[in-house]
Structures are given as C-alpha cells and as structure tokens.
Amino acid sequence: MKNASYQTYRLDWRELEIEIRYCPDWSGAFRKSCGEAVAHLEIESLCRSPLPMTGTGYRSHFVGARLVDEAGGTPDWKSGEAARRQMSLF
C-alpha cells in the first residue's frame, strides 16, 4: 500500500543480500472495518536467488499485527534476545 510505513532491514545470509520489510499497520481500511491492524512482511533476495521459503527470491505475507506483537513480546524471546547480546566465555 502506497501510504503504509515500512521498517526496512538488510542482511547478508549465505552470501546473499536479503532485504526484509515490515509494516505493522498495512491498511487503515482493514483496521477500521475489522478493529485491528494487519501487518505486512516481505522478504526478498535482492538478486532474486531462491530462498528456503520461496523459489522466486520474494515472499509476501500478511498476518494480524497483534500476533506479531505477541510473538515478539514473549518472555522467552526477550530472555533469548538478552542472552544473544551477552557475551559468554562458555
């Protein structure tokens, strides 16, 4: 959607440049009619090489924004994220 605001991330994965785009509120009309936001997630291999979830190098997925928030806000995710940031000698 042209007016949607996306967060964009780039990363190198197995020698492929990947771009991930996330919009937490893709359609104001959907939110207005259904009472909650729908999120849009895109993943793209910038050279369009196949990825594990798509043979074309591009994948688009819509999901309830609440589900994304719940998945990212769980105690397990937060503690795992903190552990990944903390360096360990063991």
KOLLUM-83739 format. One record per residue (C-alpha): x, y, z negated. Coordinates in Angstrom, 3 decimals. Last residue first. Layout:
+----------+----------+----------+
!        X !        Y !        Z !
+----------+----------+----------+
!        X !        Y !        Z !
...
+----------+----------+----------+
END
This chain:
+----------+----------+----------+
!        X !        Y !        Z !
+----------+----------+----------+
!   31.425 !  -20.870 !  -27.870 !
!   33.101 !  -17.476 !  -27.825 !
!   29.792 !  -15.751 !  -27.159 !
!   28.934 !  -12.452 !  -25.511 !
!   25.532 !  -11.021 !  -26.326 !
!   23.607 !   -9.908 !  -23.237 !
!   22.375 !  -13.403 !  -22.432 !
!   21.336 !  -13.905 !  -26.068 !
!   19.274 !  -10.692 !  -26.020 !
!   17.473 !  -11.832 !  -22.867 !
!   16.787 !  -15.218 !  -24.397 !
!   15.389 !  -13.574 !  -27.542 !
!   13.145 !  -11.329 !  -25.448 !
!   12.002 !  -14.158 !  -23.185 !
!   11.157 !  -16.446 !  -26.101 !
!    9.377 !  -13.612 !  -27.963 !
!    7.059 !  -13.120 !  -24.987 !
!    6.896 !   -9.705 !  -23.346 !
!    7.939 !  -10.534 !  -19.834 !
!    5.356 !  -13.296 !  -19.394 !
!    2.608 !  -11.189 !  -20.958 !
!    3.427 !   -8.184 !  -18.792 !
!    3.450 !  -10.340 !  -15.649 !
!    0.126 !  -11.891 !  -16.611 !
!   -1.383 !   -8.450 !  -17.304 !
!   -0.302 !   -7.282 !  -13.851 !
!   -2.607 !   -9.891 !  -12.295 !
!   -0.742 !  -11.516 !   -9.435 !
!    0.014 !  -10.773 !   -5.787 !
!    2.911 !  -12.443 !   -3.960 !
!    4.959 !  -11.539 !   -0.891 !
!    7.851 !  -13.697 !    0.303 !
!   10.491 !  -12.949 !    2.925 !
!   13.510 !  -14.973 !    4.091 !
!   11.429 !  -16.876 !    6.641 !
!   11.719 !  -20.359 !    5.122 !
!   10.364 !  -19.173 !    1.813 !
!   10.642 !  -20.235 !   -1.838 !
!   14.175 !  -21.682 !   -1.701 !
!   15.344 !  -18.823 !    0.553 !
!   15.744 !  -18.786 !    4.328 !
!   18.032 !  -16.144 !    5.841 !
!   16.221 !  -12.898 !    6.701 !
!   19.447 !  -10.830 !    6.707 !
!   17.986 !   -8.739 !    3.873 !
!   16.760 !  -11.864 !    2.080 !
!   13.477 !  -10.569 !    0.776 !
!   11.451 !  -10.898 !   -2.395 !
!    8.185 !   -9.034 !   -2.808 !
!    6.027 !   -8.757 !   -5.921 !
!    2.678 !   -6.987 !   -6.030 !
!    0.800 !   -6.379 !   -9.290 !
!   -2.984 !   -6.243 !   -9.645 !
!   -4.313 !   -3.881 !  -12.270 !
!   -7.348 !   -4.465 !  -14.441 !
!  -10.987 !   -3.434 !  -14.591 !
!  -12.086 !   -5.262 !  -11.465 !
!  -13.544 !   -2.369 !   -9.416 !
!  -11.254 !    0.420 !  -10.628 !
!   -8.133 !   -1.729 !  -10.804 !
!   -8.795 !   -3.062 !   -7.306 !
!   -9.340 !    0.473 !   -5.982 !
!   -6.140 !    1.678 !   -7.670 !
!   -4.260 !   -0.995 !   -5.785 !
!   -0.638 !   -2.028 !   -6.319 !
!   -0.354 !   -1.330 !  -10.040 !
!    2.793 !   -3.107 !  -11.336 !
!    4.712 !   -2.713 !   -8.045 !
!    7.790 !   -4.910 !   -7.796 !
!   10.403 !   -5.067 !   -5.039 !
!   13.236 !   -7.584 !   -4.952 !
!   16.030 !   -7.234 !   -2.407 !
!   18.445 !  -10.102 !   -1.833 !
!   21.918 !   -9.868 !   -0.287 !
!   23.048 !  -13.408 !    0.424 !
!   26.445 !  -14.802 !   -0.613 !
!   24.895 !  -17.310 !   -2.999 !
!   22.808 !  -14.563 !   -4.580 !
!   23.845 !  -10.929 !   -4.339 !
!   21.407 !   -8.547 !   -5.952 !
!   19.211 !   -5.605 !   -5.105 !
!   16.372 !   -4.209 !   -7.223 !
!   13.454 !   -1.982 !   -6.253 !
!   10.665 !   -0.715 !   -8.526 !
!    7.685 !    0.145 !   -6.361 !
!    5.116 !    2.947 !   -6.597 !
!    1.982 !    2.346 !   -4.534 !
!    0.809 !    5.171 !   -2.273 !
!    1.485 !    3.339 !    1.003 !
!    0.000 !    0.000 !    0.000 !
+----------+----------+----------+
END
